[in-house]
Amino acid sequence: MTASGSAAAAEFARRRQSPVQQLQNHLHKRPWLSPLLLLFITFVAFFIATPLFLTAGAMGTLLQQTAIVAALAVGQTLVILTAGIDLSVGAIMILSMMVMASLAKDGGMPGLLALLIGIALATLAGLLNGLLVTRINLPPFIVTLGTLSIFTAIALLYSGGSSIQAEHLPRILNFLGEGFGIGAFRLTWGIVVVVLIYAVMAFVLSQTAWGRYVYAVGDDAESARLSGVPSKRILLAVYTVAGLIYGIAGWVLIGRAGSATPNAVPTANLDSITAVVIGGTSLFGGRGRLIGTLIGALIVQTFDFGLSLIGVNQQWRVLAIGVLIVVAVAVDQWIRKVKS
């Protein structure tokens, strides 16, 4: 009788909610729904603006451009789920890319070994961020703001600020820029690698104890610690895994750009954070899904790609992304106020 009465009371409370409150509840349970709707509206709007937008060639180019931001956004999602933020994502990727390219340039080192060293260096960079956050208890914003400058400077000093073209690199470093076509629609192996990263990390977050601990630490680190969750070790692992993913993103970037340059993707940090926030992951931690992050990355690149197709200059495209960030954070704040 008690259980039946509780169910009836819950149903009565649900029926008393206004349509807006019901929408708020749905978005709280499924934070990826709102970015999915925004992505659909964006596609329709750009198709109306220019029929070239939905051609097979344009969609292939869009996916190739999205791959880099989407890869970085996976690591950024892990960090933001723990209520942190990583401003060094682009710097770690560039450092890893320049090291692996410089080591393998003109046959100086076997390509596979150079690739592994570059990815290992990115992993160590993520580990350093994690150690500073967990062992010295520095705020993630300050830590990664500092390492952003450190890793950027190291990359520039190591490479001498010069680019390395594809013809000077072994095939394994350029491999992810190769691909296969389905008619006029072309996919690269870099896109396939990024999809695999999403599949693996989505499984880890949703089906393993480690994934549940990540959400618990982000929701309330102190309560998680008191419940027996090793919060410090989870945070350290999150930053380390994020670094590993940034290193793989550096490999994808070589294939996409056809070269290794220290000035590649200057907006990587902003774009990765934007993708995560637009995708429904809360900046306050503990809530979000990788499917939302993937949709968010598509939205960021769709806006930039679509506006460039219709001739909008770079300044207005940056403005559009800024508006997206503000709106996404406002929606997140509204969703968090849901009443149970």
C-alpha positions as CSV (number, residue, x, y, z in Angstrom):
1,M,0.0,0.0,0.0
2,T,2.8,2.4,0.8
3,A,4.6,1.7,-2.5
4,S,1.3,2.1,-4.4
5,G,0.6,5.4,-2.6
6,S,4.1,6.7,-3.4
7,A,3.7,5.9,-7.1
8,A,0.3,7.6,-7.2
9,A,1.7,10.7,-5.5
10,A,4.6,10.8,-8.0
11,E,2.2,10.5,-10.9
12,F,0.0,13.2,-9.5
13,A,3.0,15.5,-9.1
14,R,4.1,14.8,-12.6
15,R,0.6,15.7,-14.0
16,R,0.6,19.0,-12.1
17,Q,3.8,20.1,-13.9
18,S,3.5,22.6,-16.6
19,P,4.7,21.7,-20.2
20,V,7.9,23.7,-19.5
21,Q,8.6,21.9,-16.3
22,Q,8.1,18.5,-18.1
23,L,10.5,19.6,-20.8
24,Q,13.0,20.6,-18.1
25,N,12.7,17.2,-16.5
26,H,13.2,15.4,-19.9
27,L,16.3,17.5,-20.6
28,H,17.7,16.8,-17.2
29,K,17.4,13.0,-17.7
30,R,18.6,13.2,-21.4
31,P,20.9,16.2,-21.7
32,W,21.9,15.2,-25.3
33,L,18.3,15.9,-26.6
34,S,18.7,19.7,-26.8
35,P,21.9,19.7,-28.8
36,L,20.5,17.0,-31.1
37,L,17.5,19.3,-31.8
38,L,19.9,22.3,-32.3
39,L,22.0,20.2,-34.8
40,F,18.9,19.3,-36.8
41,I,17.8,22.9,-37.0
42,T,21.3,24.0,-38.0
43,F,21.4,21.5,-40.8
44,V,18.0,22.6,-42.1
45,A,18.9,26.3,-41.9
46,F,22.2,25.9,-43.8
47,F,20.6,23.6,-46.4
48,I,18.0,26.4,-47.0
49,A,20.8,29.0,-47.2
50,T,22.8,27.0,-49.7
51,P,21.9,23.6,-51.3
52,L,25.7,22.9,-51.5
53,F,25.7,22.3,-47.8
54,L,24.2,18.8,-47.8
55,T,26.1,17.4,-50.8
56,A,28.2,14.3,-50.2
57,G,31.5,16.1,-50.8
58,A,30.6,18.9,-48.3
59,M,29.5,16.4,-45.6
60,G,32.7,14.4,-46.0
61,T,34.7,17.6,-45.5
62,L,32.6,18.5,-42.5
63,L,33.3,15.2,-40.8
64,Q,37.0,15.5,-41.5
65,Q,37.1,18.9,-39.9
66,T,35.0,17.7,-37.0
67,A,37.4,14.8,-36.2
68,I,40.0,16.9,-34.5
69,V,37.7,18.9,-32.2
70,A,35.7,15.7,-31.5
71,A,38.8,13.8,-30.4
72,L,40.0,16.6,-28.1
73,A,36.5,17.0,-26.7
74,V,36.5,13.4,-25.4
75,G,39.4,14.2,-23.0
76,Q,37.8,17.5,-22.2
77,T,34.6,15.8,-21.3
78,L,36.3,13.5,-18.9
79,V,37.9,16.5,-17.1
80,I,34.7,18.5,-17.0
81,L,32.7,15.6,-15.7
82,T,35.0,15.8,-12.6
83,A,34.1,19.5,-12.3
84,G,37.4,20.6,-13.7
85,I,38.5,22.2,-17.0
86,D,41.5,21.7,-19.2
87,L,42.9,24.7,-21.0
88,S,46.0,22.8,-22.2
89,V,44.3,20.4,-24.7
90,G,45.5,22.1,-27.8
91,A,49.1,22.6,-26.5
92,I,49.4,19.0,-25.5
93,M,48.2,17.9,-28.9
94,I,50.6,20.2,-30.7
95,L,53.5,19.2,-28.5
96,S,52.8,15.5,-29.2
97,M,52.4,16.1,-32.9
98,M,55.6,18.1,-33.3
99,V,57.7,15.6,-31.3
100,M,56.5,12.5,-33.3
101,A,57.0,14.4,-36.6
102,S,60.4,15.8,-35.7
103,L,61.7,12.4,-34.5
104,A,60.5,10.6,-37.7
105,K,61.4,13.4,-40.2
106,D,63.4,12.1,-43.2
107,G,63.8,8.7,-41.6
108,G,65.5,9.9,-38.5
109,M,63.6,7.3,-36.4
110,P,61.2,4.5,-37.3
111,G,57.7,6.0,-37.7
112,L,56.0,3.6,-35.2
113,L,58.5,4.4,-32.5
114,A,58.2,8.1,-33.0
115,L,54.4,7.8,-32.9
116,L,54.5,5.9,-29.6
117,I,56.9,8.4,-28.1
118,G,54.7,11.3,-29.1
119,I,51.6,9.7,-27.6
120,A,53.5,8.7,-24.5
121,L,54.7,12.3,-24.1
122,A,51.1,13.6,-24.3
123,T,50.1,11.0,-21.7
124,L,52.9,12.2,-19.4
125,A,51.7,15.8,-19.9
126,G,48.2,14.8,-18.8
127,L,49.7,13.0,-15.8
128,L,51.6,16.2,-14.9
129,N,48.3,18.1,-14.9
130,G,46.8,15.5,-12.8
131,L,49.6,15.5,-10.3
132,L,49.4,19.2,-9.9
133,V,45.7,19.1,-9.3
134,T,45.6,16.1,-7.0
135,R,48.9,16.2,-5.1
136,I,49.4,20.0,-4.7
137,N,45.7,20.7,-4.7
138,L,45.9,23.5,-7.3
139,P,42.7,24.5,-9.1
140,P,42.4,22.8,-12.6
141,F,41.9,26.2,-14.3
142,I,45.1,27.6,-12.9
143,V,47.1,24.4,-13.5
144,T,46.1,24.0,-17.1
145,L,46.4,27.7,-17.8
146,G,50.0,27.5,-16.7
147,T,50.8,24.2,-18.6
148,L,49.1,25.7,-21.7
149,S,52.0,28.2,-21.8
150,I,54.6,25.7,-20.8
151,F,53.7,23.1,-23.4
152,T,53.2,25.7,-26.1
153,A,56.7,27.1,-25.5
154,I,58.3,23.6,-25.4
155,A,56.6,22.8,-28.8
156,L,57.9,26.0,-30.3
157,L,61.4,25.6,-28.9
158,Y,61.7,22.0,-29.9
159,S,60.4,22.5,-33.5
160,G,62.0,25.9,-34.0
161,G,58.6,27.2,-35.0
162,S,58.9,25.5,-38.4
163,S,56.5,23.1,-40.1
164,I,57.2,19.6,-41.4
165,Q,55.5,18.6,-44.6
166,A,53.9,15.2,-45.3
167,E,56.6,14.2,-47.8
168,H,59.2,14.3,-45.1
169,L,57.2,11.9,-42.8
170,P,56.8,8.1,-42.9
171,R,53.5,6.7,-44.1
172,I,52.3,5.7,-40.6
173,L,52.2,9.3,-39.5
174,N,50.2,10.3,-42.6
175,F,48.0,7.2,-42.7
176,L,45.0,8.7,-40.9
177,G,44.7,11.2,-43.7
178,E,44.0,8.4,-46.1
179,G,40.6,6.9,-46.4
180,F,37.9,5.4,-48.6
181,G,35.0,6.8,-50.6
182,I,31.3,5.9,-50.8
183,G,30.5,7.6,-54.0
184,A,31.3,11.3,-53.6
185,F,31.3,10.8,-49.8
186,R,34.8,10.4,-48.4
187,L,35.8,9.1,-45.0
188,T,39.3,9.1,-43.6
189,W,40.8,6.6,-41.2
190,G,41.2,9.5,-38.8
191,I,37.4,9.7,-38.6
192,V,37.3,5.9,-37.9
193,V,39.8,6.2,-35.1
194,V,37.9,9.1,-33.5
195,V,34.6,7.0,-33.6
196,L,36.5,4.1,-32.0
197,I,37.7,6.4,-29.2
198,Y,34.1,7.5,-28.6
199,A,32.9,3.9,-28.6
200,V,35.5,2.7,-26.1
201,M,35.2,5.7,-23.7
202,A,31.4,5.6,-23.8
203,F,31.5,2.0,-22.8
204,V,34.0,2.7,-20.0
205,L,31.9,5.6,-18.6
206,S,28.6,3.8,-18.7
207,Q,29.5,0.2,-18.0
208,T,32.5,0.2,-15.6
209,A,33.1,1.0,-12.0
210,W,35.7,3.6,-13.0
211,G,33.1,5.4,-15.1
212,R,30.7,5.5,-12.2
213,Y,33.4,6.8,-10.0
214,V,34.2,9.6,-12.5
215,Y,30.5,10.8,-12.2
216,A,30.5,10.5,-8.4
217,V,33.7,12.6,-8.1
218,G,32.2,15.3,-10.3
219,D,28.9,15.3,-8.5
220,D,30.5,15.6,-5.0
221,A,34.1,14.8,-4.5
222,E,34.0,14.8,-0.7
223,S,30.9,12.6,-0.5
224,A,32.4,10.2,-3.0
225,R,35.6,10.0,-0.9
226,L,33.5,9.3,2.3
227,S,31.7,6.6,0.4
228,G,35.0,4.8,-0.3
229,V,35.7,6.2,-3.8
230,P,39.5,6.9,-4.3
231,S,38.8,10.4,-5.5
232,K,42.4,11.5,-5.9
233,R,43.4,8.4,-8.0
234,I,40.3,8.8,-10.2
235,L,41.2,12.5,-10.9
236,L,44.8,11.5,-11.6
237,A,43.6,8.8,-14.0
238,V,41.2,11.2,-15.7
239,Y,43.9,13.7,-16.6
240,T,46.3,10.9,-17.7
241,V,43.7,9.3,-20.0
242,A,42.8,12.7,-21.4
243,G,46.5,13.3,-22.2
244,L,46.6,9.9,-24.0
245,I,43.6,11.0,-26.1
246,Y,45.2,14.3,-27.0
247,G,48.2,12.5,-28.2
248,I,46.1,10.4,-30.5
249,A,44.4,13.6,-31.7
250,G,47.9,14.9,-32.7
251,W,48.3,11.8,-34.9
252,V,44.9,12.4,-36.5
253,L,45.8,16.1,-37.0
254,I,48.9,15.2,-39.0
255,G,46.8,13.1,-41.4
256,R,44.1,15.8,-41.7
257,A,46.5,18.7,-42.2
258,G,49.1,16.9,-44.3
259,S,51.8,18.4,-42.2
260,A,52.9,19.1,-38.7
261,T,52.9,22.7,-37.7
262,P,53.1,24.4,-34.3
263,N,50.5,26.9,-35.3
264,A,47.7,24.4,-36.1
265,V,44.2,24.7,-34.7
266,P,44.7,27.9,-32.6
267,T,41.1,27.7,-31.4
268,A,41.4,24.1,-30.1
269,N,40.9,24.9,-26.5
270,L,37.8,27.0,-27.1
271,D,36.3,24.6,-29.6
272,S,36.7,21.6,-27.3
273,I,35.1,23.3,-24.3
274,T,32.3,24.6,-26.5
275,A,31.6,21.2,-27.9
276,V,31.4,19.7,-24.4
277,V,29.2,22.4,-23.0
278,I,26.8,22.5,-26.0
279,G,26.7,18.7,-25.8
280,G,25.0,18.9,-22.4
281,T,27.8,18.1,-20.1
282,S,27.5,20.3,-17.0
283,L,30.4,22.7,-16.2
284,F,29.7,21.8,-12.5
285,G,30.5,18.2,-13.1
286,G,28.7,14.9,-12.6
287,R,26.3,15.1,-15.6
288,G,26.8,14.5,-19.3
289,R,27.3,11.9,-22.0
290,L,29.8,11.4,-24.7
291,I,27.0,11.2,-27.3
292,G,26.2,14.8,-26.4
293,T,29.8,15.8,-26.8
294,L,30.0,14.3,-30.3
295,I,26.8,16.2,-31.2
296,G,28.3,19.3,-29.7
297,A,31.5,18.9,-31.8
298,L,29.4,18.6,-34.9
299,I,27.4,21.7,-34.0
300,V,30.6,23.8,-33.6
301,Q,32.1,22.7,-36.9
302,T,28.7,22.9,-38.7
303,F,28.3,26.5,-37.7
304,D,31.9,27.3,-38.8
305,F,31.6,25.3,-42.0
306,G,28.1,26.4,-42.9
307,L,28.8,30.1,-42.3
308,S,32.0,29.9,-44.4
309,L,30.0,28.3,-47.3
310,I,27.6,31.2,-47.4
311,G,30.4,33.8,-47.3
312,V,30.4,35.0,-43.7
313,N,33.8,36.2,-42.6
314,Q,35.8,34.8,-39.7
315,Q,34.9,37.5,-37.2
316,W,31.2,36.8,-37.4
317,R,31.8,33.1,-37.2
318,V,33.7,33.6,-33.9
319,L,30.8,35.7,-32.7
320,A,28.4,33.0,-33.5
321,I,30.4,30.4,-31.5
322,G,30.6,32.9,-28.5
323,V,26.8,33.2,-28.5
324,L,26.4,29.5,-28.6
325,I,28.6,29.1,-25.5
326,V,26.5,31.7,-23.5
327,V,23.3,30.1,-24.6
328,A,24.5,26.6,-23.8
329,V,25.6,27.6,-20.3
330,A,22.3,29.4,-19.7
331,V,20.4,26.3,-20.7
332,D,22.6,24.1,-18.5
333,Q,21.9,26.4,-15.5
334,W,18.1,26.2,-16.2
335,I,18.2,22.4,-16.5
336,R,20.1,22.0,-13.2
337,K,17.2,23.8,-11.4
338,V,14.8,20.9,-12.2
339,K,12.6,20.0,-9.3
340,S,12.2,16.4,-8.4
